[in-house]
Amino acid sequence: MDISDLKEILRILEEQDITEFELEQDGVKLRVCRASSAPTGVAAVVASGPAPSPAASAVVSGSPVPASTAPPAPPAEPPANGTVVKSPIVGTFYRAPDPNSPPFVSIGDRVKVGQVLCIIEAMKLMNEIEAEVAGEVVKIHPENGQPVQYGDPLFTVRPS
């Protein structure tokens, strides 16, 4: 992907008022986030993969934005003696299948590989998130109904 492709993607995203876009191609991952309340032309571009050339930059509405510009990362939390299950998608975190049901899991519960831990709603689709390891749930990171991003920690499971 060259700079003209990146400029074209950013132009389309701005015209369509899209606030978030992610693309993975040839081992390079590109994620563009724009706050909906931000003034036109403000964007954050996060790229991972082979390092871009120092001259590589994105241009949004004629304003240069360095390719390394990224929103501040939340402080890293050390795993609480366990495996962290991370969100595979962007959406809304729900602990139960519906408001009148008990949560799928609670702190202290023992889980098996493949057991449903929660649901993440993304674009009106309910995505079940399953345990990647067997063990005991020692921490539930987000609150019920809280928005989560790709890679956000959801649960810490102490393997058994």
Secondary structure, DSSP 8 states (H G I E B T S, - for coil): --HHHHHHHHHHHHHTT--EEEEEETTEEEEEE--TTS-TT--EEEEESS---TT-EEEETTEEEETT-----------SSSEEEE-SSSEEEESSSSTTS--S--TT-EE-TT-EEEEEEETTEEEEEE-SS-EEEEEE-S-TT-EE-TT-EEEEEEE-
